[in-house]
Amino acid sequence: MSHISLLPEEILLKILFLLSGKDIVLLSRVSSYFYNLLSQENIWRKVLKQENLTISSHVVKLSKTMMEKSSLPKSKLRLLAVEKLHQNWVAGSRNKTRLVTSCERANTHFRKSEDILAFVDSDRTVKVFDLCSTEPSLLSSWNLESEKRISIIFVLESYLVIGYFENFSLSLQTYSLLSFNLVWKSQNTIDCTNLMRSYHQDIYSFGDFLAVFRSGSITFYAVGDSCVQQLKVTQDIVAQDGIFQYPRFSAFSDNHYVHPFQVFPPSLQDEMVHVKHRIHCWTLHDLDNVTVKTLTMETGVDPHSIFIRTAVTETHCYGLLGSHLLTWNIETGALVSQASLQVPGHMMCVGDLDVGAGICCLLLSRQGSTVQKSHLGIFSIEGILLGKVEIAGELFSITNAKLYNKKVVLERKVLGSKTITVMVADLTTLFEALKMTDEEVETIQPIEAYKWENPKDVKGELFIGESHIVKFSETEGITVSSFWHK
């Protein structure tokens, strides 16, 4: 140890950064010398970047619960949080907590974010749970005084909003998620006429915003401590030549919201005409000066194609359309790159983007005569095929894929039954392929992390998050399977 300590610190750190993040964590526990050397925040910030990790706001909140009195650097705690989640997910290790034993789906209003779960039961009792603790903990519970019939609830970053549908609009009742006190009420606030489907499907929440979707427009509402504000956008959007895609294809960051727009061909009879789809990007950091940029493809595509996933950072917007990954500069509106994914065979409309890690995934078409096996392709942002996740089993369909820091979580539904299986594949070895050339494509086998067998076709839903799986079922109530346990 004495010989190592004689090295200049900058030389020693260069050597240490040749190690993996996991090994650097272990090294920081070897001796007081390394513990003190590796106590600098900037070192662990560099480790996070070197490890291609995307630190979500949820991971930030989880890390704060690990060691509240710890003097460890914030970035080191975040790395430890990511490693803990990864270890539990890939081992299928989870804790199950039942919040209620049964619920009337028609009379129970349920919503969740990554951090908070809330519901209003048939007795008009509101319950709010913390999803960032090792076990879901009840934060607050109260009874609603109003006798009006509840229509919908929204869990925002700072508020719980309860909506009442009346006169073709939503009246709102808003509670703080800090004090759990009622902060304001409003009548006939959100116009619900001419929605694409219904207010249950076409009003979407993100951050402390509500977005209302129509075929040719999106209206934003900012929720605050004293009121809700309908935002005025300084530019108009041309929407006569197509339709906005559904809200699930949108994305947001701290300051931006992006939503894809599907352009129709000039003549519906001529299906060979190619079109240039668009993504609209709103900048929302100044509520009094909301602007929108129109990001347009440079090359025409089949009008039946859509963006299956979008992503946004503070500087760039990304769209995954078919076998193409497009990147725009938000400030200039210019298309920066259009990568063609090395797709063997046709692709399906399931995929995800993790631009922080520099990868994306895309479900590939089944090859051969059987439908009992499929593959999810893992690609670099440049379009290079890094590896495949092989999904085997009985007749099934993959309905969702989500990338979370060197792993991908898959939702598999068995055809002809109501069984849902959640699988996870460890992608750690593929990140080495990002640094290599001429490497053989690796095939990874996922493990089963969760299974919901529903032979009686009980009504309910499954919600997959970064640290948990929540099941909402009429007969089994609300259960949380947490991968963030001790």
N, C-alpha and C positions, 0 to 999 in steps of 0.2 A: 504493500500500500504506500510505503514511504517513497518508492521510486515513481509511482504514478503521480503522487502529489507534487513531485518536482517539475512535472510538465506544465508549461504555460496553460492557463485556463482555456484560451481559444483553441489550442491544439487538442486538448483533451476533449472538448465539446465536439470538435469535428470527428474525432474517433467515436464518441458516444452516439452521434447521429447516424452512424452506420448500423446501429442496432435497431431492432423493432421497438415500437412504443411499449409493448408488454415487457421487453427485456430492460428498457430504461426504467420502468416502474420498479422492477425487481432490484435493479442496481441501486436505486435510491434508498433501498432498505438494507443494503449490505453493511454500511458503516456510517458513522456520523459525518465523515468527510464527504461521502457522496450525497448524503441527505442534505447537507448544507449547500453543496455545490449545485444540487438540482432543486433548490428551493426558490428559483427565480421564475416568475410568471412568464417572461418572454421565452424561456426555454421550452416550457410545456405548450405554449401557444405554437411554437415551431413544430413540436412533436405532433400536435393535432393536425397541422397542415401536411406534415410529412406522411402521416398515416391516412391521408385522404378521407378524413372524417367530416361529416356534416353535423354540426352541433345545433340541434333544434332548440326552440324555446322550452320545449317539454324536458329535454335532457338537462338544460340549465336549471330548471326547477327541481328535477330529481336530484341533481348533484348537491343542491343546497340542503337536502334532507339527509345526506350521508353522514356528515360529521359537522354539525352546526357550530361546534366550538373549535373546529380544526383550524390550524394556521396554514394548511396546505394551499398552494397556489390554486386559483379558480380553475385554470385550464387543466391542471392535474386531476382535480376532482371530477371534471367533465369527462376526462379520459377514463377514469375509474368507473364512472357511471355507465359509459358506453360499453366497457369491457364486462361489467356485471350483467347488463342486459343481454349482451351477445352470448355470454356463457350460459345463461339460463334459457334463452331461446333455442340455441342449437342443441341443448341437452333435453329440451322439452320439459324443463323444470318450472312448474308454476304452482301458485297457491290459489285455491278456489274460495271465494267468499260470496255467500248468498245474502243479498241486501233485503229482498222480500221473497216470500215463498211462492206467491202467485199474484197475478195482476189481471185486471180486466183491460184487455188491449184497447177496447173502444173507449174506455173511460179513464185511461191512464196516459198521460202525456209525458213523453220521455225524450231527453236530448242529452248529448255529451260532447265535450271537447276532449282534447288529449289530457287535460288537467282536471276537469270537473265533470261530474255526472249529476244530473238533476232530473227529478220527475215530480209530477203532481198526480196523486192517486184519486180514486173515486170519492174519497171523503174530503177532497179539496185540501189535502195536506201536502205542503211543499217540502221536499227533502233534497238537500244538496250534499254531495260526497266529494271528498278529496281523492283523486286518483294518483297523486304524487307520493303518497305514503306507502310504506311496505304492505299495509293492508288498507283497503278503502275505509276511510273514516268519515263519520257524519260531521259535517261542518255546521249545519244549522237545519232547523225544522220549524215550520210555522203553518198556521191555518189561514187560508184566504178568507177575507171578510165578504168579498163580493159574491153574490149568488149567480152572477152571469156565467153562462156555459163557456168553458175554456176551449179555444180552437187550436192553439199551437203554442209551443214555448221555444225560446232560443237561448242557448248558452254562449254568451260572448266572452271576450277576454276579461272584462271587468264587471259585467252585468248579467243578470238573469231577466229576460224579457218574456212576459206572458201576453199572448195576443187573443183578442176576442173578435170574432168575425161578425160584423153587423153592417147593414146597408152597403154591401159590396166593398167593405173596407175593413182594415184591422185597427182596433183600438188597442193601445199598449199600456201595460202596467210594468214598471221597471224597478228591480231591486239591485242594490249594490252587492257584489260578491266579496266585499271586504267587511261591511257592517251588517249585511243581510237586511237592511232597512229599506222600506219603500222610498224611492227617491223622486219619482214623478209618475203621473198618469197623463194620457192623452187620448182624445176621442177622434175616431175616423182618420187616423194618421196615414195609413198606407193604402192607397187605392189598389184594389184587387181586380179591377175590370180588365178584360182583354189579356189575361195572362196566357202563357203558352199551354198550361195544363191546369194547375190549381195552386192555391197559396201554400199548400203543403209541399209541393214540389218545386215551385218557382220563386220562392223567397229563400235566399241563401245567406248565411252569416259567416263572417270572417273578421278577426280582430274585434273591434268595437263598431263594426259596420253591418248593416243589412242591405242586401242587393236584391232588387225585384226585377225579374226577367220577363220580357215580352219578346216576340219573334224578331222585332227590329230595334229594340232599345233596352237599356239597363238603367234603372234608377237607383241611386245610392242614398242611404240614410246613415248619418253618423249619430251614434248614441252617446250621450254625455251625462254628467252628474245632474243636470237640471232639465234637459229636454232632448228631443230628437230633432235633427236638422236634415232636411232634404238638400242634397248637394247640387249645386249648379255647375255644369261643365261648360268651359269657355268655348269649346269647339263642337261642331255638329258632326255626327257620324252618318255617312251614306250607307243606308241599309236596305235600299229598295231592290238590290240585286241578289239577295240571299237571306239567310236566317242565322241567328246566333245558335251555337250548339248548346246542349244542356249544361247546367251549372257544374256538374261533376268533372267537366273537362277544363275548368278554370284553375287559376293558381294565384297566389298572392305572396307578397313579402311585407316588410315593415312599411314601405312607402308606395308600393305598386300593386295593382290588380290587373290581371290579364285574362282575356276571354276570347276563344276562337270564333270565327265567323265563316260559315260555309257559303260559298258563292255558287249560285245556280247558273247553268249555261243560258245564253241568250234565247235559245230555242230548245224547248224540252223534247222536241222530236228528234233532234240531232244529238245523240248521246256521245258522239265522237269528239265533240268540242271540248277542249280542255279549259280549265278555269284556274284562276290564281286566288286561292283562299287567303284569308287575312287573320291576324290576331290584333285585337285592340288592347292597348295598354294605358290604364288610367294612373295618374300620379296623384296620391291622396294625402300627402303630408301637410299641405296647406288647404284647409277645408274651405277657405274663401277664394281659392284659385285652383280648382281642380282642372287638370288638363288631360287630354287623351291623345295618344299617338296611334296611327294606323300602320301596322307592320305587314307588308304584302310580300307574297312569294314572287320570285323572279321567273320561275318556270311553271308553266301550266301543268295541272294534274287532272286525273279523272274526277268529274264533279261529284261522284258518289263517295269519294274518299273524305275522311275527316281527320282532324287532329285527335289522336287518342290520348295524348298527355301534353300538358304544358308545364313550364316552370319559369320562375322569374327570380333574378337577383336584383341588387340595387343598380346594376349597370346593363344587364343583358336579359333578353327574353328568349325562351327556347320552346320549340314545338316539335313533337314527334308525330309525323304523318306518314303512314305506310312504312316504307323502308328508308325514309329520309328524316334526318335530324337537322332542323334549321335553327340558326342563331342570329338574332338581331341586336344591334346596339340601340338601347332605348333612347338615348339622347339625340342621336342623329336619325333614327328610324331606318338605318341602312342594314341590309342583310349582310352579315359578317361571313357566314359559312353555311354550306349545305352539304352535310356528310351523307353518303350513301352507305347504309348498313350492309355488311356482307351476309345477306340472308340466304340460306339454303332452302329453296322452295318458297312458297307463299307465306306471308305472315298473317297472324290473326289480330283482332282489335283489342289486345290486352298487352299492356306494357307500362313502364314507369321510367322516370328520369331522376338521377341523383347527380346534379351538375357539380356539387361540391366535391364528390368523390370522383367525378370524371367518367361516369358510366351510365348506361341505360340498359333496359331489358325489353325484350319483345317475344311474345309467344309465337313460335314457329308452327307451320302447318304439320300435321301428322304425316309421316312418310311410310310407305309400304301399304300392306293390305289391312292392317289392324288399326283400330282406334283405341287400343288399350295402352298406348304409349305416346307421349308428346314431349316436346322440348321447349324450354325457355332459353332464348339466346341472350347472353350477356355481352354487351358491346362497349367499346371505348367511345368517348364523345366524338372521336375521329371516324368512327364507323367500323373499327376492327373487331372481329368476333374473338372474344377472349375465352369463352367457354360456354358450356351448355348445362342446364339443369334438366335431368331426365325425370319425367313424371310418369310413373307406371301405375297400373291398377286396372280395375274393372272399367266399364264404359263410363266416361266422365267428361266434364268440361271444366276448364280453368276460367273462373269468372273474375279473378282479381290477382294482381301481382304488385307488391310494394317493396321497394328497396329501402333498407334501414342499415346504414353503416356496416358494410361487408357481409350482409346477409339479405336474402330475399324471402319474403313471406307470401305464400300462395294460398288462395282459396279454391278448393276443388269440390265440385258438386257431382254426385253420382247421377247419371241419367236414369230416369224412371223411378227415382226415390228422392227423399228429402234429406238425405245424409250429406252433411257438409264437413269436410276435413280441412284443417289449416296445417300447411306444411311449411317447413323452413329449410333453406339450404345455406350452408356456410360458404361464403365466397372469398374467404381470406386468401386462399392460394392464388385466386385469379388476379389479385392486385399485384402480385409479382409479375404477372404477364404484361401489366401496363409498362413495366420497366424493361421487358425483354423483347427480342425480335426472333422471328422464325420458330416460335414455340408451338408445340403440338396443342391443339384445342383440347382442354380438359372437360370431362363429363362428370358432373357432380350429382350425387343421389341425395334428395332431401329426406328429412325425417318428419314423422308425424308429431306435431306439437299439440294438436287439439282435434277433437272429433265430436260432432253433434249428430247423434242418430235420432231421427224424428219419424219413426214409422207411422205414427198416428196423424202426421201432417198438422201438428199443433202450430197455430199462428205465432210468429215471432220473427226476430231478426238477430243477426250476428254483426257486431261491430269490432273491427280489428284496428288496434292502435299500436303505437311504438312500444309500449310497455305492458299491454294488456289485451285481453279479448273479453268483450262484454256480450252476454246473451240476454235477450229480452224475450221471454216466453210466457204465454198465458198460464200454462200449467206449472212451470218451474220458476216463475218470477224473474227477478233480475239477478244475475250472477256475474261476478267479475273474476276472471282468471288472470292473475297478475304474474308477470315475469320480473317484477321488481320487488322481490321478497328477500328476507335475510338469508 
